[in-house]
Amino acid sequence: MVAMSNNYWDEDEDDLDTDVSETQMDGSDLVKKLRKAKRNDEKRIKELTEQLEGLTKSQRERTVKEVLDKKGVNPKAQRLILKDLDEVTEESVNNWLEDNGDLFGLTVNQEAPAVSDMDRAALRQQDSIAQGATTPDRAENLEQRLNSADSAEEILSILRSQ
């Protein structure tokens, strides 16, 4: 009967004639590798920071451009707005335009729009019709007054006032 070996290492490992002291790193090699890894990390951080700044800048520009397009303001105003505002949101751009819109010929209407004479006449006519109209409250009040009337003269007086 043949005895089998219970060794679990590769035969290739037997061919390695390296000294254990050669495979161990001395302190200076380890420091060199750590410094190299640190430089690589710093380089990657710088790349990611530049990428983030670029994306942030394009988002700020896009937000300002959209608000200017909605308001119909000259797109050249974008440069001034971006210089003035630290935080760019739709609300902050609108506030900036309210404060500085006169530089670009933009006026913000804070007053009620002007009403033409024809519109005023129509509104007066509607008011006069609505004032004389019988509302549910007036109808109830009229009914109560008629029911509580004691004479025909009082009823005629109530009807005339309506």
Secondary structure, DSSP 8 states (H G I E B T S, - for coil): --------S-HHHHT----HHHHS--HHHHHHHHHHHHHHHHHHHHHHHHHHHHHHHHHHHHHHHHHHHHHT--TTHHHHHHHH-SS--HHHHHHHHHHHGGGGT-----S-----HHHHHHHHHHHHHHHHS--HHHHHHHHHHHHT--SHHHHHHHHHH-
